[in-house]
């Protein structure tokens, strides 16, 4: 797999992949995305330990939101095109921008609903 293809598959830049390959980037905060794209175990990829085979794929989302609305204990991760690790890899400031944008969009959509 080329660096460009791997970068597209896991949502990183091609330069990040090159840095992992040449050893200049050590901390693999993106290890789960890389492991999934390469179809290998994240433990094996990070540490070279254990079996190389990836864990079996789960058909339904395993991510859960614990700070759910009242009356809901757990909810599935609501953004299938944006995995939680991508969101959490953002800085606090960037996550605040996402939250503000999402809140504004929800408020705007609610205001445009026809009244019963």
Secondary structure, DSSP 8 states (H G I E B T S, - for coil): --HHHHHHHHT--HHHHHHHHHTS----TTHHHHHHHHTB-HHHHHHS-S-SB-----SS---EESS--TT-S-EE-S-TTS-HHHHHTS-HHHHHHHHHHHHHHHHHHHHHS---
